[in-house]
């Protein structure tokens, strides 16, 4: 299976954030299943050139070089089904977009968006708190704009208005 380093920066990415840290055994199985999924992933009969990596034991990232072949509705549906199955098999939620991931020293923490916003309002978090912007859409964005300060991400809309 290809790695992200083998794909061009314009490759499309989808980030699935787990609601908990994955074990090494789970990661190994997810990566193995990911290899099988990508080997069989196609769009209208054309093989798709993709890669899957588990990052920080909490994010499963799928990348696709769309210059080789573009994703279609059906191929995207297949990938969503693949991640739904992973979630079911490992009892993790990979689809809760209201959980904000942020860095505290060397660990990654999660909070519901409303609680994260409260922490910004009461000053526990600042515009410089490091967050994970799971809305990036390309591999270049993933490499350069995924782990950023609140002020440099969509998360800035959660800042109190007086900041």
Order of alpha helices (4+ residues) and beta strands (2+ residues): beta-alpha-beta-beta-beta-beta-alpha-beta-beta-alpha-beta-alpha-beta
